[in-house]
Amino acid sequence: MIRNLPAFACLFGSAWGFSGLAHADFFADSKATLEARNMYMNRDFRQSNATQAKAEEWAQGFTLRYESGFTEGTIGFGLDAISETAIKLDSSRDRRGTGLLAYGAQSLEPEDNYSELGVAAKVRLSKSVLKVGTLQPQLPVAAYNDVRLLSSTYAGGLLTSQEVDGLTLNVGRLEKINLRDSSSNDEMNYGGVESAHLDLAGGSYAVNPNLTLTYYYAQMDDIYQQHHVNLIHNARLADGITLKTDLRFFDTAENGAHRYRSATRVDGGRIDNRFFNGMLTLGVGSHKFGLGYQNLSGDGDFAYPGLDPYSINLVTFNVFTKAETDAWQARYDYDFAGLGIPGLSFMTRYVSANHIETAAVSGGKEWERDTDIVYTFQDGSLKGLNIRLRNATFRSSGGLTTDIDENRVIIGYTLPLL
């Protein structure tokens, strides 16, 4: 990644520098968007012994994405790029740490601005595409994070093949990770222990329009290996009534030299667990009612790269992946288009977890309550502008995690450029 530069100019410079190999399809099929995201976040730490009273920051982010077409011929070449810039509007040393802004490792002062640029070369043969460089995979065993000002990225290679109708296969190696509030590419790691790379392979098969089956294998070198299966089924029960079933299972064990050991686990943090989670969602007109459950059994916390585990309980603040965690989720969504207000939606959910095991707590409990209200302007000069109000409350027993009350205001707009 490149830091503190006129990132947008560099992005387009990279694209035009490729023009020597380009043909009509390379430019004609190109796409570019500019996303502006303004975000205010206030996190109030509710425990009297918390090391920080609150985290509160306000910042503006810009993300420019460019995706070329492919050159003509049996083998086509192309280029993708992403440029991100964050600008501090309000923050301070004693209010840092929301994930919106980078801050100095020594001074702890939030930076006034920071930028990053990532480029990926791509090659297409038939219906298979190989990308090498900056990647943003959204896979069960490796996903990027996009819930703050800027999104995270990985560096590596990923081959995606769709040669068979309904079947999508992915094979890849991720060697670096750039977090959402950072300008640097860091080593792949889990729990602060570095790894040379994460290898993955697998795919999804659409058995029919309503049923999709998924399998992936992932291995973080010298830390863990993981198998994942997933079933998603959509059923139409009656006119205006649907039922979605989403079932996920992971089997994770240690790998190689077993260098990972957790200071927060009595057993030293062995990785040998089974993680089941799933959700049923009943849609009735403009309403959706969801009920989810997870069971994490075996030794150690659930292992995954980055910040986003593939779990129904990846919610606003917590991820509910500590050892032995059982959890229930109840969720409700409403689309106000049913009342004649298209673009307005509401979501609320509650997650309750117990049986949590750490070095300091046995049988711990956690719960979180989230509420989102989102409005996207449907027409006029503000068409496409969206405003999201997000509230979260988290509590735990025995000092498992700092209790918080949190509010976020997010204003976003994406402008198509090509």
C-alpha positions as CSV (number, residue, x, y, z in Angstrom):
1,M,0.0,0.0,0.0
2,I,1.0,3.6,-0.7
3,R,0.5,6.1,2.1
4,N,-0.2,9.8,2.0
5,L,-0.3,10.4,-1.8
6,P,-2.7,11.8,-4.4
7,A,-4.2,8.3,-4.6
8,F,-6.8,9.0,-7.2
9,A,-4.2,10.2,-9.7
10,C,-2.0,7.2,-9.1
11,L,-5.0,4.9,-9.7
12,F,-5.8,6.3,-13.1
13,G,-2.1,6.5,-13.9
14,S,-1.7,2.8,-13.4
15,A,-4.7,2.1,-15.6
16,W,-3.5,4.3,-18.5
17,G,-0.1,2.8,-18.2
18,F,-1.6,-0.5,-19.2
19,S,-2.9,1.0,-22.4
20,G,-0.1,-0.5,-24.5
21,L,-1.7,-3.9,-24.2
22,A,-5.3,-2.7,-24.3
23,H,-7.9,-3.1,-27.0
24,A,-11.5,-1.9,-27.3
25,D,-13.0,-4.3,-24.8
26,F,-10.5,-3.3,-22.2
27,F,-11.9,0.3,-22.2
28,A,-15.4,-0.4,-23.4
29,D,-16.1,-2.8,-20.5
30,S,-14.4,-0.7,-17.8
31,K,-16.2,0.5,-14.7
32,A,-15.3,3.1,-12.2
33,T,-17.1,4.4,-9.1
34,L,-16.4,7.0,-6.4
35,E,-17.9,6.3,-3.0
36,A,-18.0,9.1,-0.4
37,R,-18.7,8.0,3.2
38,N,-19.0,10.3,6.1
39,M,-19.1,8.6,9.5
40,Y,-19.5,9.7,13.1
41,M,-19.0,7.0,15.8
42,N,-19.4,7.3,19.6
43,R,-18.6,4.3,21.8
44,D,-19.2,4.8,25.5
45,F,-17.4,2.3,27.7
46,R,-19.7,1.5,30.6
47,Q,-17.4,-0.2,33.1
48,S,-15.9,2.0,35.9
49,N,-12.5,0.3,35.5
50,A,-12.3,0.8,31.7
51,T,-8.9,2.2,30.5
52,Q,-10.7,4.6,28.2
53,A,-14.0,6.5,29.0
54,K,-15.1,6.7,25.4
55,A,-14.0,6.5,21.8
56,E,-15.5,9.2,19.6
57,E,-14.4,10.2,16.1
58,W,-15.8,11.8,12.9
59,A,-14.2,11.4,9.5
60,Q,-14.7,11.5,5.8
61,G,-13.7,8.7,3.5
62,F,-13.4,8.4,-0.3
63,T,-13.1,5.1,-2.2
64,L,-12.4,5.0,-5.9
65,R,-12.8,1.7,-7.6
66,Y,-11.7,0.9,-11.1
67,E,-12.4,-2.4,-12.9
68,S,-11.2,-2.7,-16.5
69,G,-12.5,-5.1,-19.2
70,F,-10.2,-7.6,-20.8
71,T,-8.1,-7.3,-23.9
72,E,-9.3,-9.2,-26.9
73,G,-8.1,-12.8,-27.8
74,T,-8.2,-16.3,-26.3
75,I,-6.3,-15.0,-23.2
76,G,-7.5,-11.6,-22.0
77,F,-5.6,-9.2,-19.7
78,G,-7.0,-6.6,-17.4
79,L,-6.5,-4.4,-14.4
80,D,-8.4,-3.6,-11.2
81,A,-7.5,-0.9,-8.7
82,I,-8.8,0.5,-5.5
83,S,-7.8,3.9,-4.0
84,E,-8.9,4.9,-0.5
85,T,-8.4,8.1,1.5
86,A,-9.6,9.0,5.0
87,I,-9.7,12.6,6.4
88,K,-10.0,13.4,10.1
89,L,-12.8,15.8,10.9
90,D,-12.8,15.3,14.7
91,S,-10.8,13.1,17.0
92,S,-8.1,13.2,19.8
93,R,-5.7,11.0,21.5
94,D,-8.1,10.2,24.4
95,R,-11.0,9.5,22.0
96,R,-9.2,7.4,19.4
97,G,-9.8,3.7,18.6
98,T,-13.1,3.6,16.8
99,G,-11.6,1.9,13.7
100,L,-12.2,5.0,11.6
101,L,-8.8,6.5,11.7
102,A,-5.2,5.3,11.9
103,Y,-3.1,6.5,14.8
104,G,0.6,6.6,15.6
105,A,2.0,3.5,17.4
106,Q,4.1,5.7,19.7
107,S,2.2,9.0,20.0
108,L,-1.2,7.4,19.8
109,E,-2.4,10.6,18.0
110,P,-5.0,10.0,15.3
111,E,-3.6,10.9,11.9
112,D,-5.1,13.9,10.0
113,N,-5.4,11.8,6.9
114,Y,-4.1,8.6,5.3
115,S,-4.4,7.0,1.9
116,E,-3.8,3.7,0.3
117,L,-3.7,2.3,-3.3
118,G,-4.0,-1.3,-4.4
119,V,-3.7,-2.8,-7.9
120,A,-4.5,-6.2,-9.2
121,A,-3.6,-7.7,-12.6
122,K,-6.0,-10.2,-14.0
123,V,-6.0,-12.8,-16.7
124,R,-9.1,-14.4,-18.2
125,L,-9.2,-17.8,-20.1
126,S,-12.7,-18.9,-21.1
127,K,-14.8,-18.5,-17.9
128,S,-11.8,-18.5,-15.5
129,V,-10.1,-15.4,-14.1
130,L,-6.9,-15.2,-12.1
131,K,-6.2,-12.0,-10.1
132,V,-2.9,-11.2,-8.5
133,G,-2.3,-8.2,-6.3
134,T,-4.8,-6.4,-4.1
135,L,-7.9,-8.5,-3.4
136,Q,-11.2,-8.2,-1.6
137,P,-12.6,-11.7,-1.4
138,Q,-16.0,-12.3,0.2
139,L,-15.6,-16.0,1.0
140,P,-16.6,-18.1,4.0
141,V,-12.9,-18.7,5.0
142,A,-11.6,-15.2,4.1
143,A,-13.6,-12.0,3.9
144,Y,-12.8,-8.3,3.8
145,N,-14.4,-5.8,6.2
146,D,-16.4,-2.7,5.0
147,V,-18.2,-1.4,8.1
148,R,-16.1,1.6,8.9
149,L,-14.8,4.5,6.8
150,L,-12.5,2.4,4.5
151,S,-12.6,-1.2,3.6
152,S,-9.8,-3.7,4.4
153,T,-7.9,-5.6,1.6
154,Y,-5.7,-8.6,1.2
155,A,-2.7,-9.2,-1.1
156,G,-2.2,-12.4,-2.9
157,G,-3.6,-14.4,-5.8
158,L,-7.1,-15.8,-6.4
159,L,-8.4,-18.0,-9.3
160,T,-12.1,-18.0,-9.9
161,S,-13.6,-20.5,-12.3
162,Q,-17.2,-20.7,-13.6
163,E,-16.7,-23.2,-16.4
164,V,-19.6,-25.4,-15.3
165,D,-23.1,-23.8,-15.1
166,G,-24.1,-23.2,-11.5
167,L,-20.6,-24.1,-10.1
168,T,-18.2,-21.4,-8.9
169,L,-14.7,-22.6,-7.8
170,N,-12.1,-20.5,-6.0
171,V,-8.4,-21.4,-5.3
172,G,-6.1,-18.8,-3.8
173,R,-3.2,-17.8,-1.5
174,L,-3.4,-14.6,0.7
175,E,0.0,-13.4,1.9
176,K,-0.7,-9.9,3.4
177,I,-3.6,-8.1,5.0
178,N,-4.4,-4.4,5.2
179,L,-6.8,-3.5,8.0
180,R,-9.6,-0.9,7.6
181,D,-7.7,1.7,9.7
182,S,-4.2,1.1,8.3
183,S,-2.1,2.1,5.3
184,S,0.3,-0.9,5.6
185,N,0.3,-4.4,4.3
186,D,0.9,-6.7,7.3
187,E,1.6,-10.4,7.6
188,M,-1.3,-12.8,7.7
189,N,-2.0,-13.6,11.4
190,Y,-4.4,-15.0,13.9
191,G,-4.4,-13.9,17.5
192,G,-1.4,-11.8,16.9
193,V,0.7,-14.7,15.7
194,E,2.1,-14.2,12.2
195,S,1.7,-16.7,9.3
196,A,3.4,-16.8,5.9
197,H,0.1,-17.2,4.1
198,L,-3.4,-18.5,4.0
199,D,-4.3,-21.0,1.3
200,L,-7.9,-21.7,0.4
201,A,-9.8,-23.9,-2.1
202,G,-13.5,-24.6,-2.6
203,G,-16.7,-23.4,-4.2
204,S,-20.4,-23.2,-4.4
205,Y,-22.9,-25.2,-6.5
206,A,-26.4,-24.0,-7.3
207,V,-28.3,-27.4,-7.3
208,N,-31.3,-25.4,-8.5
209,P,-32.5,-21.8,-8.3
210,N,-33.5,-22.3,-4.6
211,L,-30.7,-24.5,-3.2
212,T,-26.9,-23.7,-3.0
213,L,-24.3,-26.0,-1.4
214,T,-20.8,-24.7,-0.5
215,Y,-17.6,-26.4,0.6
216,Y,-14.2,-24.7,1.4
217,Y,-10.9,-25.7,2.8
218,A,-8.5,-23.2,4.3
219,Q,-5.1,-23.5,5.9
220,M,-3.2,-20.7,7.7
221,D,0.4,-21.8,7.6
222,D,1.7,-23.2,10.9
223,I,-1.5,-22.1,12.7
224,Y,-4.8,-23.8,11.7
225,Q,-6.6,-25.8,9.0
226,Q,-10.3,-25.6,8.4
227,H,-13.1,-27.3,6.6
228,H,-16.4,-25.5,5.9
229,V,-19.8,-26.6,4.5
230,N,-22.8,-24.4,4.0
231,L,-26.4,-24.9,2.8
232,I,-28.7,-22.1,1.7
233,H,-32.3,-22.9,0.7
234,N,-35.0,-20.4,-0.3
235,A,-38.6,-21.6,-0.3
236,R,-41.8,-19.9,-1.4
237,L,-44.5,-21.1,1.1
238,A,-47.4,-19.1,-0.2
239,D,-48.1,-15.8,-2.0
240,G,-45.9,-13.2,-0.2
241,I,-44.5,-15.7,2.3
242,T,-40.9,-17.1,2.0
243,L,-38.6,-19.1,4.2
244,K,-34.8,-18.9,3.9
245,T,-32.6,-21.6,5.6
246,D,-28.9,-20.8,6.1
247,L,-26.8,-23.5,7.8
248,R,-23.1,-23.2,8.3
249,F,-20.5,-25.6,9.8
250,F,-16.7,-25.3,10.4
251,D,-14.3,-28.0,11.6
252,T,-11.0,-26.3,12.6
253,A,-7.7,-27.9,13.9
254,E,-4.1,-26.9,14.4
255,N,-1.7,-27.0,11.6
256,G,2.1,-27.4,11.2
257,A,4.3,-26.2,13.9
258,H,1.3,-25.1,16.1
259,R,2.8,-21.8,16.9
260,Y,-0.4,-20.3,18.0
261,R,-1.1,-20.2,21.7
262,S,-3.7,-17.9,23.4
263,A,-2.9,-16.1,26.6
264,T,-6.7,-15.9,27.3
265,R,-7.3,-19.6,27.4
266,V,-6.7,-22.0,30.3
267,D,-5.8,-24.8,27.8
268,G,-3.2,-22.6,26.2
269,G,-5.4,-21.9,23.2
270,R,-5.4,-25.2,21.3
271,I,-7.3,-24.9,18.1
272,D,-9.6,-28.0,17.8
273,N,-13.2,-27.0,17.5
274,R,-16.5,-27.4,15.7
275,F,-18.6,-24.4,14.9
276,F,-22.2,-24.7,13.8
277,N,-24.4,-21.7,13.2
278,G,-27.5,-21.2,11.2
279,M,-30.6,-19.0,10.7
280,L,-34.2,-19.4,9.6
281,T,-35.7,-16.2,8.1
282,L,-39.5,-16.0,7.5
283,G,-40.5,-13.3,5.1
284,V,-44.2,-12.1,5.2
285,G,-44.8,-9.2,2.9
286,S,-42.6,-6.3,4.1
287,H,-41.7,-8.2,7.3
288,K,-38.8,-10.6,8.0
289,F,-38.5,-12.6,11.2
290,G,-35.2,-14.3,11.8
291,L,-34.2,-16.9,14.4
292,G,-30.6,-18.1,14.7
293,Y,-28.5,-20.5,16.8
294,Q,-24.8,-21.3,17.1
295,N,-22.8,-23.9,19.0
296,L,-19.0,-23.7,19.3
297,S,-17.6,-26.8,20.9
298,G,-14.1,-28.2,21.4
299,D,-10.8,-26.4,22.3
300,G,-10.0,-22.8,21.7
301,D,-11.7,-19.8,20.0
302,F,-13.0,-20.0,16.5
303,A,-10.1,-19.1,14.1
304,Y,-10.5,-16.9,11.1
305,P,-8.4,-14.2,9.2
306,G,-9.1,-10.5,9.5
307,L,-12.1,-9.2,11.4
308,D,-15.1,-11.0,9.9
309,P,-15.9,-14.6,10.7
310,Y,-18.6,-16.2,8.5
311,S,-21.2,-16.4,11.2
312,I,-24.8,-15.3,11.6
313,N,-23.6,-13.6,14.8
314,L,-21.2,-11.3,13.1
315,V,-23.1,-8.3,14.4
316,T,-22.4,-4.6,15.1
317,F,-19.9,-4.9,18.0
318,N,-19.2,-8.5,19.0
319,V,-18.6,-11.7,17.0
320,F,-19.4,-14.3,19.6
321,T,-16.5,-16.7,18.7
322,K,-14.9,-17.3,22.1
323,A,-14.4,-20.9,23.1
324,E,-17.6,-23.0,23.9
325,T,-20.0,-20.1,23.1
326,D,-23.6,-21.1,22.6
327,A,-25.8,-18.2,21.3
328,W,-29.3,-17.4,20.1
329,Q,-30.3,-14.6,17.8
330,A,-33.7,-13.1,17.2
331,R,-34.0,-10.6,14.4
332,Y,-36.7,-8.4,12.8
333,D,-36.6,-6.4,9.5
334,Y,-39.2,-4.2,8.0
335,D,-39.2,-2.5,4.5
336,F,-41.3,0.7,4.6
337,A,-42.1,0.3,0.9
338,G,-45.1,-1.6,2.2
339,L,-46.3,1.6,3.7
340,G,-45.6,3.6,0.6
341,I,-42.1,4.9,1.7
342,P,-39.6,3.1,-0.6
343,G,-36.0,3.4,0.5
344,L,-36.7,3.4,4.2
345,S,-35.9,0.2,6.2
346,F,-35.6,-0.9,9.8
347,M,-33.7,-3.7,11.5
348,T,-33.4,-4.8,15.1
349,R,-31.7,-7.9,16.6
350,Y,-30.8,-9.4,19.9
351,V,-28.0,-12.0,20.5
352,S,-27.7,-13.8,23.8
353,A,-24.6,-16.1,24.5
354,N,-23.6,-18.3,27.4
355,H,-21.2,-21.1,28.4
356,I,-18.2,-18.9,27.4
357,E,-14.7,-20.1,28.5
358,T,-11.6,-18.0,28.9
359,A,-8.6,-18.1,31.2
360,A,-10.3,-15.7,33.6
361,V,-14.0,-16.7,33.1
362,S,-15.9,-20.0,33.1
363,G,-19.5,-20.1,32.0
364,G,-19.5,-16.5,31.0
365,K,-22.4,-14.7,29.3
366,E,-22.7,-11.9,26.7
367,W,-25.5,-10.2,24.9
368,E,-25.9,-7.5,22.3
369,R,-28.8,-5.5,21.0
370,D,-28.6,-3.6,17.6
371,T,-30.9,-1.3,15.8
372,D,-30.5,0.1,12.3
373,I,-32.6,2.7,10.4
374,V,-31.6,3.4,6.8
375,Y,-33.0,5.7,4.2
376,T,-31.9,5.9,0.6
377,F,-33.2,8.8,-1.5
378,Q,-35.1,7.4,-4.5
379,D,-35.2,10.4,-6.8
380,G,-34.3,14.1,-7.2
381,S,-30.9,15.7,-6.8
382,L,-30.1,13.5,-3.8
383,K,-31.0,10.2,-5.5
384,G,-28.8,7.4,-4.3
385,L,-27.7,9.2,-1.1
386,N,-28.2,7.0,1.9
387,I,-28.3,7.8,5.6
388,R,-27.9,5.1,8.3
389,L,-28.4,5.5,12.0
390,R,-27.0,2.6,14.0
391,N,-27.2,1.9,17.7
392,A,-25.6,-1.0,19.7
393,T,-25.6,-2.1,23.3
394,F,-23.3,-4.8,24.5
395,R,-22.9,-6.3,28.0
396,S,-20.9,-9.3,29.4
397,S,-20.4,-11.0,32.7
398,G,-17.2,-11.3,34.7
399,G,-15.2,-8.8,32.7
400,L,-15.2,-10.9,29.5
401,T,-15.2,-7.7,27.3
402,T,-15.7,-4.0,28.1
403,D,-19.4,-3.1,28.1
404,I,-20.4,-0.5,25.6
405,D,-23.2,1.8,24.4
406,E,-22.6,2.8,20.8
407,N,-24.0,5.1,18.1
408,R,-23.0,5.6,14.5
409,V,-24.2,8.0,11.8
410,I,-23.2,7.0,8.3
411,I,-23.9,9.1,5.2
412,G,-22.9,7.5,1.9
413,Y,-23.1,8.2,-1.8
414,T,-21.7,6.3,-4.7
415,L,-21.1,8.1,-8.0
416,P,-20.7,6.1,-11.2
417,L,-17.8,7.4,-13.2
418,L,-17.7,4.9,-16.1
